[in-house]
Amino acid sequence: MKAPEGPGISRRGWLKRLAGLGAGAALSGCAHHRSYSNFELHELVGSKADLVRRENRQIGTHDWLLTKTRIDPGAKYRCPWIEGYCSRASVRAGESLDIFVSTNPISEFTTDIFRMGFYGGAGGRLVSKLGPFRGQVQAEPAIGRNRIRECEWESCTTLKIPHDWLSGVYVGKLTALREGLQSYVIFIVRDFQSGERISFSFAYSIPDGKSVAEGKSVL
């Protein structure tokens, strides 16, 4: 996936790119029952909209896009040179998740975390740079029932979500320093104070062919 030419992308174009990233995540923990008056709903929606507007006024970047990828011709889906997943599909600010990565051949790697958003057409904003980490070849699990592979990889790092990270879709851009090959890990940051009875489903095809949820991958 190459960075777009020109000053930016349209909102529709950004949504198409976001839908094409790849992974599956469903927001849970939103079943808390509470009734809101019309005034409370107006204030709640308005304050969140203001937060998003302020966030989208920040400077974005096209650096979240993958610029060097490779698919294993034998597997047809995966990128064993660098691939990974998160221990949790979604978290709240202040909570933590583990990131698991395999590099074959062994290579040091970095993880750049971006929040996805319009950002004037850039599509994302860099919020954290992690690493470099020492890579390792993680064991490939056998195919189980319903083609589920349960990975038991070692964590490369634990990421504690800062309290000022706005809810949304976040991608971790993995880059193997040996050859510069790249792939994603993806997670959702949920609204810490959410009380609405809303369920959000974010499902799409991951670049290396994985559908990841709570440490399990379907290949």
C-alpha positions in Angstrom: 0.0 0.0 0.0 1.6 3.2 -1.1 1.1 6.7 0.3 -1.3 8.8 -1.8 0.0 11.6 -4.0 -1.1 15.1 -3.4 -2.0 17.0 -0.2 -4.5 14.5 1.2 -7.4 12.1 0.6 -11.1 12.6 0.7 -13.2 11.5 3.6 -14.7 8.7 1.5 -11.3 7.7 0.4 -10.1 7.6 4.0 -13.0 5.4 5.0 -12.2 3.0 2.2 -8.6 2.7 3.3 -9.6 2.2 6.9 -12.0 -0.6 5.9 -9.1 -2.3 4.0 -6.6 -2.4 6.9 -7.5 -5.9 8.1 -8.5 -7.4 11.5 -11.6 -8.0 13.6 -12.7 -6.2 16.7 -16.0 -5.9 18.5 -16.6 -3.5 21.4 -17.9 -5.2 24.5 -18.6 -3.9 27.9 -21.2 -1.4 26.6 -24.3 -3.1 27.9 -24.5 -0.9 31.0 -28.1 0.2 31.3 -28.9 3.8 31.8 -31.6 6.2 30.7 -30.8 9.6 29.4 -32.9 12.7 29.1 -32.9 14.5 25.8 -30.8 17.3 27.4 -28.3 14.8 28.7 -28.0 13.1 25.3 -27.5 16.4 23.6 -24.7 17.4 26.1 -23.1 14.0 25.8 -23.1 13.9 22.0 -22.0 17.5 21.8 -19.0 17.1 24.1 -17.8 14.0 22.3 -18.2 15.7 18.9 -16.1 18.6 20.2 -13.3 16.2 21.3 -13.3 14.6 17.8 -13.3 18.0 16.1 -10.3 19.1 18.2 -8.5 15.9 17.6 -9.0 16.1 13.8 -7.5 19.6 13.8 -4.2 18.1 14.9 -1.5 17.4 12.3 -1.8 14.1 10.6 0.5 12.0 8.5 0.5 9.4 5.7 3.2 7.4 7.5 0.6 4.9 8.9 0.4 3.4 5.4 2.4 0.3 4.6 5.1 1.0 2.0 6.9 -2.3 1.9 4.9 -5.6 2.2 5.4 -9.2 1.1 3.1 -12.2 1.1 4.5 -15.7 1.5 3.6 -17.4 -1.8 3.3 -20.8 -0.1 0.7 -19.6 2.5 -0.8 -17.0 0.1 -2.0 -14.9 3.0 0.7 -14.4 5.6 3.8 -12.2 5.9 6.0 -14.4 8.2 8.9 -11.8 7.8 7.0 -9.8 10.4 3.5 -10.5 11.8 1.8 -10.0 15.1 -1.4 -9.5 17.2 -2.6 -7.9 20.4 -3.7 -9.7 23.5 -7.0 -7.7 23.5 -9.2 -6.5 20.7 -10.3 -3.4 22.6 -9.2 -1.5 25.7 -10.1 1.6 27.7 -7.7 4.4 28.5 -5.6 3.4 31.5 -5.7 -0.3 30.7 -2.9 -2.3 29.1 -2.5 -4.8 26.3 0.4 -7.0 25.2 1.8 -7.0 21.7 3.1 -10.3 20.2 5.3 -10.3 17.2 7.2 -12.9 15.2 10.0 -12.1 12.7 11.3 -14.8 10.4 14.2 -14.4 9.7 15.1 -12.9 13.0 15.2 -9.1 12.9 14.9 -6.2 15.2 11.7 -4.2 14.7 9.9 -1.1 15.7 6.2 -0.4 16.4 4.7 3.0 15.5 1.2 3.6 16.9 -1.3 5.7 14.9 -4.8 6.8 15.7 -6.9 6.6 12.6 -8.9 9.7 11.7 -9.5 12.2 8.9 -6.8 14.7 10.0 -7.3 16.9 7.0 -7.0 14.0 4.6 -3.8 12.4 6.0 -5.8 9.5 7.5 -3.9 9.0 10.8 -1.8 10.7 13.5 1.3 9.3 15.1 0.8 9.0 18.9 3.7 6.7 20.0 6.9 5.2 18.8 8.0 1.9 20.5 11.2 -0.1 20.1 13.4 -1.1 18.6 12.7 -4.6 20.0 14.7 -7.8 19.5 12.7 -10.1 17.2 12.4 -13.8 17.3 10.8 -16.6 15.4 7.6 -17.5 17.2 6.2 -21.1 17.0 3.5 -21.6 14.4 0.6 -23.5 16.1 -1.1 -26.4 14.5 -4.5 -25.9 12.9 -7.2 -26.8 15.3 -10.9 -27.3 15.1 -12.7 -24.9 12.8 -9.2 -23.8 11.5 -8.5 -22.0 14.7 -4.8 -21.6 15.6 -4.2 -20.6 19.2 -0.9 -18.8 19.4 1.2 -19.0 22.6 3.8 -16.4 21.6 6.0 -14.4 24.0 5.0 -10.8 24.4 7.5 -8.3 23.0 6.1 -5.4 25.0 3.1 -4.2 27.2 1.4 -1.0 26.1 -0.5 1.0 28.7 -3.0 3.2 27.0 -2.5 6.9 28.1 -5.6 8.6 29.6 -5.5 11.3 27.0 -5.9 8.9 24.0 -9.3 9.5 22.4 -11.5 6.5 21.6 -11.1 5.2 18.1 -9.3 2.7 15.9 -5.5 2.5 16.5 -2.9 0.6 14.3 0.5 -0.5 15.3 2.8 -0.3 12.2 5.4 -3.1 12.6 8.6 -2.6 10.7 11.3 -5.3 10.5 14.6 -3.4 10.4 16.5 -6.1 8.5 14.6 -5.6 5.2 12.1 -2.9 6.0 9.1 -5.1 5.6 5.9 -4.0 7.4 2.6 -5.2 8.7 -0.1 -4.1 11.2 -1.4 -4.9 14.6 -4.8 -3.3 15.3 -6.8 -2.5 18.5 -9.7 -0.3 19.6 -9.7 2.3 22.4 -13.1 2.5 23.9 -14.6 5.5 25.6 -13.9 5.2 29.4 -17.1 6.9 30.4 -19.4 5.2 27.8 -22.7 4.3 29.2 -24.7 4.0 26.0 -26.3 0.7 24.9 -24.3 0.6 21.7 -22.3 -2.2 20.1 -19.8 -1.4 17.4 -18.4 -4.0 15.1 -15.2 -3.4 13.1 -14.6 -6.4 10.8 -12.3 -6.6 7.8 -9.6 -8.6 6.1 -6.1 -8.3 7.7 -3.1 -8.0 5.3 -1.5 -11.2 6.5 -4.7 -13.2 6.5 -5.3 -13.3 10.3 -8.5 -12.7 12.1 -7.3 -12.0 15.7 -9.3 -12.0 18.9 -7.9 -12.4 22.4 -4.7 -14.2 21.4 -6.3 -16.5 18.8 -5.9 -16.3 15.1 -7.9 -17.8 12.3 -5.8 -18.5 9.2 
